[in-house]
């Protein structure tokens, strides 16, 4: 009886050990999309594609249902090196961060899922006023948080970087040449708004410059917004002083 029990325990341990060998999450692809704007912030969407082995399907489902599983929790659960913000200015902050673990699509050997991160990163571009109502934006390559090599940063294997121009922007220059779209016969990218660099692209000399021209209405609104934020506090202070003076005057009149 004891020998049978010992054999059953041994057999169970062997099965668990064998299944554990094949239990893993494999990150197969990273896509990083940076949507630029008419200010220095950008909306970033990143998707990490995962292969989930058969023995890890239940684990993934449990992780996905965990309400309080944070970014750090997902990193530890998956042993991940890619579930992290890859557009990050060390002197700025990330806002409106969300992480959405997608459903598992099963096949014969396991399943596939996608984890999508969405956030806003500050100071992604530098801006200069180069003419009346005309602003030049240059991409700040220090925000890159990709693979570090001896010569600088580069994209990971099996990954892509996508940059989307804001509406009304005109591309001035870029380097290196994107994998998509291809340059036209004159070497330019007229009418192109989406630019893609594929796996392994070196980023140490990355440059991306575009220009935006404000309409007269946009200029007026920008000035009003500037005045509002600059002088709101002093105006409120003056109003409070006036109100205090009025109440003091009324109070003194009543006392008399």
Secondary structure, DSSP 8 states (H G I E B T S, - for coil): -HHHHHHHHHHHHHHHHHHHHT--EEEEEEEEEEE--SSS-EEEEEEEEEEEEGGGHHHHHHHHH-TT--HHHHHHHHT-SSSS-SB--TTS-EEEEEEEE---EEETTEEEEEEEEEEEES--EEEEEEETTEEEEEE-GGGB-SEEETTEEE--SSEEEEEE--TT-EEEEEES--SBS---TTS--TT--EEEEETT-B-TT-EEEEEEE--HHHHHHHHHHHHHHHHHHHHHHHHHHHHHHHHHHHHHHHH-
